[in-house]
Amino acid sequence: MEKGYITTPFGRRPMTLALVKRQVRTEQSAGGRSVDKWSVFRDVGDARTRLSLQDRALTVLNALLSFCPGSELNGEMNLIVFPSNAQLSARANGIADTTLRKCLGALVEAGIIIRKDSPNGKRYARKGDDGGIEDAYGFSLAPLLARAAEFASLAQEVAAEKRRFRVMKDRLTIVRRDVRKLITVGMEENLAGDWAAAEAYFVEIVGRFARRPTLQDVMTSLDEMSLLHEEVSRMLETQEEVVKCDGNAIADGRHIQNSNTESCNELEPSFEKKQGEKSEQNRQRERKGEPEVFPLSLVLRACPEIAPFGPGGSIGSWRELMSAAVTVRSTLGVSPSAYEDACEILGQAGAAIAIACIYERAGHINSAGGYLRDLTAKARRGEFSLGPMLFAQLRANAVPMKSSA
């Protein structure tokens, strides 16, 4: 390529400002340097996804480089190769002429080569009296020399991304295995907790796995699966704490009448009458301890909007959550009778969780009171469980966690 001269393509091929800038940058960077052409070719191959190149285009580039004598590219030599399409096709494993033209266009568009077209569009060279090439028309390989460092950097980035992808994929495989087996333990041992909801959430996460995942896909799935692993582990830890507490109580000879010490009867005066009318099943639910089913931290992570209604603008206990739920109940326009019915069927903690979830989706619910009554009716018939609703809200409010390589 002539020094300081900008060339344009032959025929109907358009000239763009990007091509002009590319030629100027190549002219400024190519002089006085020397690189191994096959090393640059390998870097381009490794970074092909960043350069939007297909494998066929790399095959054509390999053929173009084979027409450049020697193993190095430097600014003092002729960097223009001028093979015919037939010669290129022969060295590119017999690639079809149409495909060859597309690949050449892709290499030009990616800034890997620059066209230097002759007056009639043919590729050829004129030799001087000394037998050396005086002028040549074809494809300039100068961008490979000028951008060698850039291509090497891109190749290193791609390699690092591949390593990170393998690490994240291995972690996802391990967490997926752990969650699957922990849920199985909870279900087979009939432990306290909504294991059906955890199972449904697990199946949903796995169902969203991409067939050919990107690094971002794997990291998103890993974040979701890690969150589920954390909550399933807490459910198991809570069960262990309950067993220890029960064992200590039996050893000390104490008789536990009601483990729900954080009752909120005083929050709504009319609850006192309802408390005396509860069935034995609901009494057992209280003795079992509804807060033990879902960790408070899980509820607050799924429903952060209820936190400001707690004392001092935060919630640190189930009692504070149930107190905040009464305030939110009034804000939503839910009648005391509807809330009392929910407390009777779902338990006081369960009703508070339902109110927290409803408040999170208040903008999508026309009548919060009617919605709560509908949930209560379904729960009475055994058709509703808090788990799926809570996990769905948790997923909706989940913030992707940053994973380290």
C-alpha positions in Angstrom: 0.0 0.0 0.0 1.4 3.4 -0.9 2.3 5.5 2.1 -0.3 8.0 3.1 -2.6 7.0 0.3 -6.3 6.0 0.9 -7.7 3.6 -1.7 -11.3 2.9 -2.5 -12.9 -0.4 -3.7 -13.6 -1.2 -7.3 -17.1 -1.2 -8.9 -20.2 -1.1 -6.7 -18.6 -1.9 -3.5 -19.3 1.0 -1.1 -16.7 3.2 0.6 -17.5 4.0 4.3 -15.9 6.3 6.8 -15.1 3.2 8.9 -12.9 1.9 6.0 -11.2 5.3 5.7 -10.4 5.4 9.4 -9.2 1.8 9.3 -6.8 2.5 6.5 -5.4 5.6 8.3 -4.9 3.7 11.6 -3.2 0.8 9.7 -0.9 3.2 7.9 0.1 4.8 11.2 0.7 1.6 13.1 2.2 -0.8 10.6 5.6 0.8 10.0 8.8 -0.4 11.7 7.3 -3.6 13.2 7.6 -7.3 12.6 5.3 -10.2 13.7 5.0 -13.9 13.1 2.1 -14.2 10.7 1.0 -17.6 12.0 1.0 -16.4 15.6 -1.3 -13.5 14.6 -3.4 -16.0 12.6 -3.9 -18.1 15.8 -4.8 -15.1 17.8 -7.4 -14.1 15.2 -8.8 -17.6 15.3 -9.0 -17.6 19.1 -10.8 -14.3 19.0 -13.1 -15.1 16.0 -16.3 -14.7 18.1 -15.3 -11.2 19.1 -14.5 -10.4 15.4 -17.7 -12.0 14.1 -15.8 -14.4 11.9 -16.9 -17.9 10.9 -14.6 -20.9 10.5 -14.8 -20.6 6.7 -13.5 -17.0 6.8 -10.5 -18.3 8.8 -9.8 -20.9 6.2 -9.7 -18.1 3.5 -7.4 -16.0 5.7 -5.1 -19.0 6.1 -5.0 -19.3 2.3 -4.2 -15.6 1.9 -1.3 -15.8 4.3 0.1 -18.8 2.4 0.6 -16.5 -0.6 2.8 -14.1 1.5 6.4 -15.4 1.4 8.3 -16.0 4.7 6.9 -16.5 8.1 6.9 -12.9 9.2 5.1 -9.7 8.4 7.0 -6.4 8.6 6.5 -2.9 7.4 9.4 -3.0 5.0 8.0 -5.8 2.8 5.2 -6.0 0.3 2.1 -6.9 2.3 -0.3 -7.2 -0.6 -1.2 -10.7 -1.9 -2.9 -11.0 -5.3 -4.1 -14.6 -5.9 -7.0 -15.3 -8.2 -10.3 -16.7 -6.8 -9.4 -20.1 -8.4 -6.0 -20.1 -6.6 -7.6 -19.1 -3.3 -10.3 -21.8 -3.6 -7.7 -24.4 -4.3 -5.8 -23.5 -1.1 -9.0 -23.1 0.9 -10.0 -26.7 0.5 -12.1 -26.2 -2.6 -14.4 -23.6 -1.1 -17.3 -22.5 -3.5 -16.8 -19.2 -5.3 -19.9 -17.6 -3.7 -18.8 -18.6 -0.2 -15.3 -17.3 -1.0 -16.6 -13.9 -1.9 -18.7 -13.7 1.3 -15.7 -14.7 3.4 -13.5 -12.1 1.8 -16.1 -9.5 2.5 -16.3 -10.6 6.1 -12.5 -10.3 6.5 -12.6 -6.8 5.1 -15.6 -5.8 7.3 -13.8 -7.1 10.4 -10.6 -5.1 9.5 -8.4 -8.2 9.0 -7.5 -7.3 5.5 -7.9 -4.2 3.2 -8.8 -4.2 -0.5 -6.5 -2.5 -2.9 -8.3 -2.9 -6.2 -6.8 -2.3 -9.6 -8.5 0.0 -12.2 -10.3 -3.0 -13.6 -10.8 -4.9 -10.3 -8.3 -7.7 -11.3 -5.6 -8.8 -8.9 -2.0 -8.7 -10.2 1.4 -7.2 -9.6 3.9 -5.3 -11.7 7.6 -5.9 -11.3 10.4 -3.4 -11.7 13.7 -3.8 -13.5 15.3 -5.5 -10.5 12.6 -8.2 -10.6 11.0 -7.0 -7.3 7.3 -6.1 -7.1 6.9 -2.5 -7.9 3.1 -2.3 -7.6 0.5 -4.8 -6.6 -3.3 -5.0 -6.4 -5.2 -7.4 -4.3 -5.5 -7.7 -0.5 -3.3 -5.9 2.0 -2.3 -7.9 5.1 -1.1 -4.8 6.8 -4.0 -4.8 9.4 -2.6 -8.1 10.7 0.7 -6.3 11.4 -0.9 -3.1 12.8 -3.5 -4.9 15.0 -1.3 -7.8 16.2 -1.3 -6.6 19.8 -5.0 -6.0 19.7 -5.7 -9.5 18.4 -3.4 -11.0 21.0 -5.3 -9.2 23.8 -8.7 -10.3 22.4 -7.4 -13.9 22.3 -6.4 -13.7 25.9 -9.8 -12.3 26.9 -11.6 -15.1 25.1 -9.3 -17.7 26.8 -10.0 -16.2 30.2 -13.7 -16.2 29.5 -13.6 -19.9 28.5 -11.8 -20.7 31.8 -14.4 -18.7 33.7 -17.1 -20.5 31.8 -15.7 -23.9 32.8 -15.4 -22.9 36.4 -18.9 -21.5 36.6 -20.3 -24.6 34.8 -18.6 -26.9 37.3 -20.0 -24.9 40.2 -23.5 -25.1 38.7 -23.2 -28.8 38.3 -22.2 -29.3 42.0 -24.8 -26.9 43.4 -27.5 -28.5 41.2 -26.5 -32.0 42.5 -26.5 -30.8 46.1 -29.9 -29.1 45.9 -31.5 -32.1 44.2 -30.3 -34.5 47.0 -31.1 -32.1 49.9 -34.7 -31.7 48.6 -34.9 -35.5 48.3 -33.9 -35.8 52.0 -36.5 -33.3 53.1 -39.3 -35.0 51.1 -38.4 -38.6 52.0 -37.9 -37.8 55.7 -41.2 -35.7 55.8 -39.4 -32.8 57.4 -41.1 -29.5 58.2 -41.1 -27.1 55.2 -42.7 -26.6 51.8 -40.5 -29.1 50.0 -43.0 -29.3 47.1 -42.4 -25.6 46.4 -38.6 -26.1 46.6 -39.0 -29.0 44.2 -41.1 -26.9 41.8 -38.6 -24.1 41.9 -35.7 -26.5 41.2 -37.5 -28.0 38.2 -38.3 -24.5 36.9 -34.6 -23.4 37.2 -33.4 -26.5 35.4 -36.1 -26.1 32.7 -34.6 -22.7 31.8 -31.1 -24.1 31.2 -30.1 -23.0 27.6 -29.0 -25.8 25.2 -25.9 -23.8 24.3 -25.4 -21.5 27.3 -23.3 -18.4 27.4 -21.3 -17.4 30.4 -24.0 -15.0 31.5 -26.6 -17.8 31.2 -24.5 -20.1 33.4 -24.0 -17.3 36.0 -27.7 -16.5 36.1 -28.6 -20.1 36.6 -25.8 -20.5 39.2 -27.2 -17.4 41.1 -30.7 -18.9 41.2 -29.6 -22.4 42.1 -27.3 -21.0 44.9 -30.2 -19.0 46.3 -32.3 -22.1 46.4 -29.5 -24.1 47.9 -29.2 -21.5 50.7 -32.9 -21.6 51.5 -33.1 -25.4 51.4 -30.0 -25.6 53.7 -31.7 -23.2 56.1 -34.9 -25.3 56.1 -32.8 -28.3 57.1 -30.9 -26.3 59.8 -34.1 -25.0 61.2 -35.3 -28.6 61.4 -32.2 -29.6 63.3 -32.7 -26.7 65.8 -36.3 -27.8 66.4 -35.1 -31.4 67.1 -32.5 -30.1 69.5 -35.0 -27.9 71.3 -37.6 -30.7 71.6 -34.9 -33.1 72.9 -33.8 -30.6 75.6 -37.4 -30.0 76.7 -38.0 -33.7 77.1 -34.8 -34.2 79.0 -35.7 -31.4 81.4 -39.2 -32.8 82.0 -41.0 -29.7 80.7 -44.4 -29.9 79.0 -44.7 -27.5 76.1 -48.2 -26.3 75.6 -47.6 -23.8 72.8 -44.3 -23.1 71.1 -45.6 -19.9 69.4 -44.5 -17.5 72.1 -44.7 -14.5 69.8 -48.5 -14.4 69.5 -49.9 -11.2 68.2 -53.4 -11.5 69.8 -53.2 -8.0 71.1 -52.7 -6.6 67.6 -56.3 -7.1 66.7 -58.8 -7.2 69.6 -61.3 -9.4 67.8 -58.6 -12.2 67.5 -59.2 -13.3 71.1 -62.6 -14.8 70.2 -61.1 -16.5 67.2 -58.3 -18.0 69.2 -60.8 -19.9 71.4 -62.6 -21.2 68.4 -59.7 -22.7 66.5 -59.8 -26.4 65.6 -57.3 -28.9 66.9 -55.6 -28.9 63.5 -54.9 -25.2 63.8 -53.7 -25.6 67.3 -51.3 -28.2 66.0 -50.1 -25.7 63.4 -49.4 -23.2 66.2 -47.5 -25.8 68.2 -45.6 -26.8 65.2 -44.5 -23.2 64.7 -45.3 -21.6 61.4 -42.2 -19.4 61.4 -40.1 -22.6 61.4 -41.4 -23.5 57.9 -39.8 -20.5 56.2 -36.8 -18.5 57.6 -37.6 -14.9 58.4 -34.7 -13.8 56.2 -36.2 -15.6 53.2 -39.5 -13.8 53.7 -37.8 -10.4 54.0 -35.7 -11.1 51.0 -38.8 -12.1 49.0 -40.9 -9.2 50.4 -38.6 -6.2 51.2 -41.4 -3.6 50.9 -42.9 -4.6 54.2 -39.7 -3.8 56.2 -40.4 -0.1 56.6 -43.6 -0.8 58.5 -41.7 -2.5 61.3 -40.5 -0.7 64.4 -37.8 1.8 63.5 -38.3 1.0 59.8 -37.0 -2.6 60.0 -38.1 -6.1 60.9 -36.0 -8.3 63.1 -38.4 -10.9 64.4 -41.6 -12.8 63.5 -43.5 -10.7 66.1 -42.4 -7.5 64.3 -43.4 -9.0 60.9 -46.9 -9.9 62.1 -47.2 -6.4 63.6 -46.2 -4.8 60.3 -48.7 -7.1 58.5 -51.6 -5.7 60.5 -50.5 -2.1 59.5 -50.1 -3.2 55.8 -53.5 -5.0 56.0 -55.1 -1.7 56.8 -53.1 0.1 54.1 -54.3 -2.4 51.5 -57.9 -2.1 52.6 -58.2 -5.7 53.7 -61.0 -6.1 56.2 -60.3 -7.4 59.7 -62.6 -10.4 59.1 -60.7 -11.4 55.9 -57.4 -11.2 57.8 -58.8 -13.1 60.8 -60.0 -15.9 58.4 -56.5 -16.0 56.9 -54.9 -16.3 60.4 -57.2 -19.1 61.3 -56.4 -21.1 58.2 -52.8 -20.1 57.4 -51.7 -19.3 60.9 -50.7 -15.8 62.1 -47.2 -16.0 60.6 -48.6 -17.5 57.4 -51.2 -14.7 57.1 -48.4 -12.2 57.6 -46.4 -13.8 54.8 -49.5 -13.7 52.5 -50.0 -10.0 53.3 -46.3 -9.2 52.6 -46.5 -11.0 49.2 -49.8 -9.3 48.3 -48.2 -5.9 49.2 -45.3 -6.6 46.9 -47.8 -7.1 44.0 -50.3 -4.5 45.1 -50.0 -2.7 41.7 -51.2 -5.9 39.9 -54.1 -6.8 42.3 -57.4 -5.0 42.0 -58.8 -6.0 45.4 -56.3 -7.1 48.0 -59.1 -8.2 50.4 -60.8 -10.3 47.7 -57.4 -11.8 46.7 -56.7 -12.8 50.4 -60.1 -14.3 50.8 -59.6 -16.4 47.6 -56.2 -17.6 48.9 -57.8 -18.5 52.3 -60.6 -20.4 50.6 -58.1 -22.4 48.5 -56.0 -23.1 51.5 -59.1 -24.4 53.4 -59.7 -26.8 50.5 -56.0 -27.8 50.5 -55.4 -26.2 47.1 -53.0 -23.4 48.2 -49.6 -23.4 49.8 -47.5 -20.4 50.7 -44.3 -21.9 49.3 -44.9 -21.4 45.6 -46.1 -17.8 46.1 -43.1 -17.0 48.4 -40.5 -18.6 46.1 -42.1 -16.9 43.0 -41.8 -13.5 44.8 -38.3 -14.3 45.9 -37.3 -15.0 42.3 -39.0 -11.8 41.1 -37.0 -9.7 43.6 -33.8 -11.7 43.5 -30.7 -9.6 42.6 -28.0 -11.6 40.7 -25.0 -12.2 42.9 -21.5 -11.6 41.8 -19.6 -14.8 41.5 -15.8 -14.9 41.6 -13.8 -17.0 39.2 
